[in-house]
Amino acid sequence: MSIPTPNNLELQAARALQVATRVDAIEPFRVMEMLKAAGALKADGADVISMSVGEPDFTAPEPVAAAAMEAIRAGITQYTDSLGIMPLREAIAAHYASSAGLAIDPRRIVVTAGASAGLLLACAALVAEGDEVLMPDPCYPCNRHFVSAFGGKPVLIPSSADDRYQLTGAQVSAHWGARTRGVVVASPSNPTGTSMTAQQLQEMLAAVRAKDGFAVVDEIYQGLSYDGAPASALAFDDHVITVNSFSKYFNMTGWRLGWLVVPDALVPVFEKLAQNLFICPSAIAQHAALACFRPESIAIYEERRLEFKRRRDFIVPALRELGFGVPVMPDGAFYVYGDISKLPHPDAGDSGAFAMSVLRQAHVAFVPGADFGFAAPARHVRFSYATKYERIEQAIDRLARLLAR
């Protein structure tokens, strides 16, 4: 059974209301469609193991929750500066210094209503009608939709395991055309969980600089790295724009809080856009986030990071043993991008059908590759191991029994 998409009546109704043509370039987010299908099974009493949504099973630790309650009780709930409260911008800058040895001026930090708002602001500032923006395939689907929303054209370049599924400097140079304006990449990446090496990152940024283009680097999973800290783009280029978030490492998904680091000259541009598009991020979330950087909070986050590593170290070998192709060990985030083409299953050539079949038969939810690009999506699925270790063990056992039939 395929994942549902809007039917003809829905499309006709939308056109009757004169929906903007840009909507046609934006596809359904199949992660959420799988979530709905899994939810329907759960409502019928099924024990569904969810490995679809990229959301930590951990929530904000007690110091952060307590700081939020203190802000509410003190009435600190009104609008803030559109760039974010200065104490938080200073705390983020201090975190860069302590965790990565980077000296970042707090003025360059723009606090946003989640990383998604940060990416929207970056595209609003940099992408004009008809501009082409390069990105690797596979990649996070919303990245290309953000570009499309501002009249740009995302250009997805097939990546390979040899390049850790990342965009290379050579690819940037080879695919840069007359309408190309810049690149959007992520390190570590969703859906592959792989990071760019320092050399890859330097070469890619150098290729962009040679074309006088922009580079937006999504670093929201950098805190969740397991084989050594990945290089930040901020270490190599003062002109790069990086995106980060309190959702993943800091376990604050529903709080909708993130940040950008932008070149100093662009701060007024982003401030003007933020004032008009968002007014400001959540005041409560900002004051709560100050507690994220306390030593007791960092100790909790580091314990949780090691737990994610434990899950990764179990699930990747387990999936390989079942026949999933995972040619590169994911070194960050909490995703595994697996090739299903050699599995003993009748839907091994159709990841959408395979994902739905496994959901209905084994009650294990994961995401088909069609969300993430156009390079062999029918062969790939994405697992999220942001769920309890014991549930991951159960999911592997269910998959093994299903594939053995």
KOLPARO-528717 format. One record per residue (C-alpha): x, y, z. Coordinates in steps of 0.2 Angstrom, whole numbers, padded with zeros to 4 digits, always signed. Example, Ala and Ser with C-alpha at 12.3 -4.5 7.8 and 13.67 -1.06 7.14 Angstrom:
# KOLPARO-528717
+0062-0022+0039
+0068-0005+0036
END
This chain:
# KOLPARO-528717
+0000+0000+0000
+0007+0017-0005
+0008+0032+0006
-0007+0044+0004
-0005+0059-0006
-0017+0073-0009
-0032+0067-0020
-0039+0076-0036
-0053+0084-0026
-0041+0091-0013
-0030+0098-0027
-0046+0105-0037
-0051+0114-0021
-0034+0121-0018
-0034+0128-0036
-0051+0135-0034
-0044+0145-0019
-0030+0152-0030
-0016+0144-0020
+0001+0151-0025
+0010+0141-0039
+0025+0139-0027
+0015+0126-0018
+0016+0114-0033
+0035+0113-0030
+0033+0107-0012
+0030+0089-0009
+0021+0080+0005
+0033+0077+0020
+0032+0058+0020
+0039+0056+0038
+0023+0064+0044
+0013+0053+0033
+0021+0038+0040
+0018+0045+0058
-0001+0047+0054
-0001+0029+0047
+0008+0022+0063
-0004+0033+0074
-0019+0025+0066
-0012+0007+0070
-0009+0013+0088
-0026+0019+0089
-0032+0001+0085
-0022-0006+0099
-0006-0011+0089
+0011-0010+0098
+0020+0001+0085
+0039+0004+0087
+0042+0021+0079
+0059+0024+0071
+0053+0037+0059
+0053+0054+0066
+0070+0062+0070
+0065+0067+0088
+0075+0062+0103
+0065+0052+0116
+0074+0062+0129
+0066+0079+0134
+0073+0094+0142
+0082+0091+0158
+0076+0097+0175
+0087+0113+0175
+0080+0119+0159
+0062+0115+0164
+0064+0124+0180
+0071+0139+0171
+0056+0140+0160
+0044+0139+0175
+0054+0153+0184
+0052+0164+0168
+0034+0161+0168
+0032+0165+0186
+0042+0180+0184
+0031+0186+0170
+0046+0186+0158
+0034+0181+0143
+0034+0196+0132
+0042+0200+0116
+0061+0200+0115
+0073+0208+0103
+0071+0200+0086
+0089+0194+0086
+0086+0185+0103
+0090+0190+0121
+0109+0195+0123
+0112+0184+0137
+0107+0169+0126
+0118+0175+0112
+0133+0177+0124
+0130+0160+0131
+0130+0152+0113
+0146+0161+0109
+0154+0155+0125
+0148+0137+0121
+0157+0138+0104
+0173+0144+0113
+0172+0130+0126
+0166+0115+0114
+0175+0120+0098
+0188+0133+0102
+0180+0146+0091
+0179+0164+0095
+0162+0170+0089
+0156+0188+0092
+0138+0187+0100
+0133+0200+0088
+0134+0188+0074
+0122+0176+0083
+0104+0177+0077
+0092+0167+0089
+0077+0160+0079
+0061+0151+0081
+0069+0134+0078
+0082+0129+0064
+0068+0129+0051
+0065+0148+0054
+0084+0150+0053
+0084+0141+0036
+0069+0152+0030
+0078+0168+0035
+0093+0162+0026
+0084+0159+0010
+0074+0175+0012
+0090+0184+0013
+0100+0175-0001
+0088+0167-0014
+0081+0177-0028
+0068+0172-0041
+0076+0159-0053
+0092+0157-0042
+0099+0139-0042
+0105+0132-0026
+0116+0116-0025
+0114+0103-0012
+0118+0084-0011
+0106+0070-0014
+0100+0063-0002
+0097+0077+0010
+0084+0084+0022
+0068+0087+0011
+0063+0104+0018
+0080+0112+0013
+0075+0111-0006
+0057+0117-0001
+0064+0132+0008
+0073+0137-0008
+0058+0134-0019
+0047+0144-0007
+0057+0160-0012
+0057+0156-0030
+0074+0147-0031
+0078+0131-0040
+0086+0117-0029
+0098+0107-0039
+0101+0090-0031
+0118+0082-0035
+0119+0063-0032
+0131+0059-0019
+0140+0043-0015
+0146+0033+0000
+0164+0037-0007
+0161+0055-0002
+0151+0051+0014
+0135+0056+0005
+0141+0074+0005
+0143+0088-0008
+0162+0090-0014
+0171+0104-0020
+0174+0096-0037
+0155+0094-0038
+0152+0112-0034
+0164+0118-0047
+0157+0105-0060
+0139+0110-0057
+0140+0128-0055
+0130+0137-0069
+0126+0155-0074
+0110+0155-0062
+0119+0146-0047
+0119+0157-0032
+0125+0145-0018
+0125+0129-0008
+0115+0122+0006
+0123+0107+0015
+0122+0098+0032
+0135+0090+0043
+0131+0078+0051
+0117+0075+0038
+0099+0069+0038
+0096+0056+0032
+0113+0048+0032
+0121+0053+0048
+0137+0056+0040
+0148+0072+0043
+0160+0081+0031
+0178+0079+0034
+0188+0094+0038
+0196+0093+0021
+0179+0090+0012
+0172+0105+0021
+0187+0116+0016
+0187+0111-0002
+0168+0114-0004
+0169+0131+0004
+0184+0136-0006
+0174+0131-0022
+0160+0142-0017
+0171+0156-0013
+0179+0155-0030
+0162+0158-0037
+0157+0172-0025
+0142+0162-0019
+0135+0159-0002
+0136+0143+0009
+0123+0138+0021
+0129+0124+0033
+0116+0115+0044
+0125+0110+0059
+0110+0105+0070
+0117+0088+0074
+0135+0093+0078
+0132+0090+0096
+0127+0072+0093
+0144+0066+0086
+0151+0049+0091
+0168+0047+0083
+0176+0064+0087
+0169+0081+0085
+0166+0086+0066
+0173+0102+0060
+0162+0117+0060
+0162+0128+0044
+0164+0143+0056
+0182+0137+0058
+0186+0140+0039
+0176+0154+0033
+0169+0170+0040
+0157+0172+0026
+0148+0156+0029
+0131+0155+0037
+0128+0141+0049
+0112+0134+0056
+0110+0126+0073
+0096+0121+0085
+0091+0117+0103
+0080+0103+0097
+0093+0088+0095
+0108+0089+0106
+0098+0099+0119
+0082+0089+0118
+0070+0104+0116
+0061+0099+0100
+0044+0107+0104
+0051+0123+0111
+0055+0129+0094
+0072+0137+0096
+0087+0138+0086
+0101+0150+0080
+0111+0156+0065
+0129+0162+0065
+0129+0175+0050
+0143+0187+0043
+0144+0203+0053
+0139+0213+0038
+0122+0203+0036
+0116+0205+0054
+0105+0221+0049
+0098+0211+0035
+0093+0196+0046
+0087+0208+0059
+0075+0216+0047
+0068+0200+0040
+0066+0192+0058
+0057+0208+0064
+0044+0206+0049
+0043+0187+0048
+0044+0181+0066
+0044+0197+0077
+0055+0186+0090
+0058+0168+0096
+0048+0162+0111
+0054+0172+0127
+0050+0157+0138
+0061+0146+0127
+0075+0158+0127
+0076+0160+0145
+0075+0141+0148
+0089+0138+0135
+0101+0148+0146
+0101+0134+0158
+0106+0122+0144
+0124+0128+0146
+0126+0125+0165
+0138+0112+0169
+0125+0100+0177
+0115+0101+0160
+0130+0098+0149
+0134+0083+0160
+0116+0076+0156
+0118+0080+0138
+0134+0071+0137
+0127+0055+0145
+0113+0055+0133
+0125+0057+0118
+0134+0042+0124
+0117+0033+0125
+0114+0037+0107
+0131+0031+0102
+0127+0014+0111
+0111+0013+0100
+0121+0017+0084
+0134+0004+0089
+0120-0009+0090
+0108-0005+0076
+0120-0003+0062
+0128-0020+0063
+0111-0028+0066
+0104-0020+0050
+0119-0025+0040
+0117-0043+0047
+0099-0043+0041
+0105-0038+0023
+0102-0019+0023
+0116-0010+0014
+0125+0003+0025
+0142+0006+0017
+0147+0021+0028
+0146+0020+0047
+0135+0036+0052
+0146+0046+0064
+0133+0058+0070
+0114+0062+0072
+0103+0047+0075
+0099+0040+0058
+0104+0025+0047
+0101+0026+0028
+0099+0008+0022
+0099+0000+0005
+0085-0013+0004
+0088-0019-0013
+0096-0035-0008
+0083-0040+0005
+0073-0056+0004
+0056-0047+0002
+0044-0044-0012
+0045-0025-0010
+0064-0024-0010
+0063-0013-0025
+0050-0001-0019
+0055+0008-0002
+0037+0016+0000
+0028-0001-0002
+0042-0009+0009
+0040+0003+0023
+0021+0002+0023
+0022-0017+0022
+0034-0018+0037
+0023-0006+0047
+0007-0016+0044
+0015-0033+0046
+0028-0030+0060
+0022-0014+0067
+0039-0006+0064
+0039+0012+0057
+0053+0020+0047
+0054+0031+0032
+0055+0028+0013
+0069+0036+0003
+0058+0047-0008
+0058+0061+0005
+0076+0064+0003
+0079+0066-0015
+0080+0058-0032
+0095+0047-0032
+0089+0029-0030
+0075+0033-0017
+0066+0017-0020
+0081+0007-0014
+0083+0016+0002
+0074+0019+0019
+0079+0029+0034
+0079+0023+0052
+0079+0034+0067
+0087+0027+0082
+0080+0041+0093
+0070+0028+0103
+0074+0017+0118
+0088+0004+0116
+0076-0010+0121
+0063-0005+0108
+0077-0005+0095
+0081-0023+0100
+0063-0027+0098
+0062-0019+0081
+0077-0029+0074
+0069-0045+0081
+0053-0041+0072
+0062-0037+0056
+0072-0053+0057
+0056-0063+0059
+0048-0054+0045
+0062-0056+0033
+0064-0075+0037
+0047-0079+0032
END
